[in-house]
């Protein structure tokens, strides 16, 4: 029992030490801050002054009002993290600014970034207000945070901080590059020492950088959502449907330009048991022999089989026609008779997958 109490005491001390650590302050003593500068060497009269070098001389013309010792903020500087696609920073600028370049051609860039900003603030229930007529300057409501002390049921508020930001947009004349600058405009802190509206310049810069990075992260997230939507749309898009050609014969209607379909149709033939025996490019007609593929036991085990086109073995013609971005493919048998709608429906699933060429385009 005593051993358990001892271990619990050590754990409590460790937690207390972690909770009271100041990550702004260097670890160690600060005796150097109290050292007085050595007096200049006085050479008695009649003696030569020894040779001296000023290679490592530190001038006294410095800011003596700056922090010293334990008051020095040793945290690493905050940086803008341009992780979203086509984002960049300007190397000589100390402002919390990032440039976004056009990624989605079907979306207005500035409107896209503004919406991402609104979405980010909405995650913490903070509203965004436009404060100019041109839609270039926005201000947030208050962000509020509190720190508690004690343990339940004796918890109390140790301190609270509230901040507000201004978001300024700048757009290039061509509209394909937009800059966002974040400024902290209001600050209020309340703790046991009272209230204050002043914030350390380093803390201000860190807060601005952090807010800007959150917006950049939200833009990156929205880009990824858009890419996912496009992939799903592509995967679910129906490239092939049943219809009729220009003379009323049953045909497959394909959402691909006829020249592109013509050049890629041999890929379909190769995978599905069709062998090209002749072609007429002027009439966009392929003459093929069809032999249903036979798969061995090992093909089935290793998954090297493809769906079979349920047509009788024999000779066929694939005749293409098209206008704009659509093509029709009409299948004819050896006698030159177009296959019926019922015939095309019977093999539609295999033909739809093969003629979509989703892996090729």
Buried (B, 14 or more C-beta within 10 A) or exposed (E): EEEEEEEEEEEEEEEEEEEEEEEBBEEEEEEEEEEEEEEEEEEEEEEEEEEEEEEEEEEEEEEEEEEEEEEEBEEEEBEBBBEBBBBEBEEEEEBBBBBBBBBBEEBEBBEBBBBBBBBBBEEEEBEBEEEEEEEBBBBBBEBEEEEEEEEEEEEEEEBBBBBBBBBBBEBEEEEBBBBBBBBBEBBBBBEEEEEEEEBEEBBBBBBBBEBBBBBBBBBBBBBEEBEEEEEEEEEEEEBBEBBBBEEEBBBBBBBBBBEBBBEBBBEBBEEBBBEBEEBEEEEBBBBBBBEEBEEEEEEEEEEEEBBBBEBEEEEBBBBBBBEEEBBBBBBBBEEEEBBEBEBBEBBBEBBBBBBBBEEEE
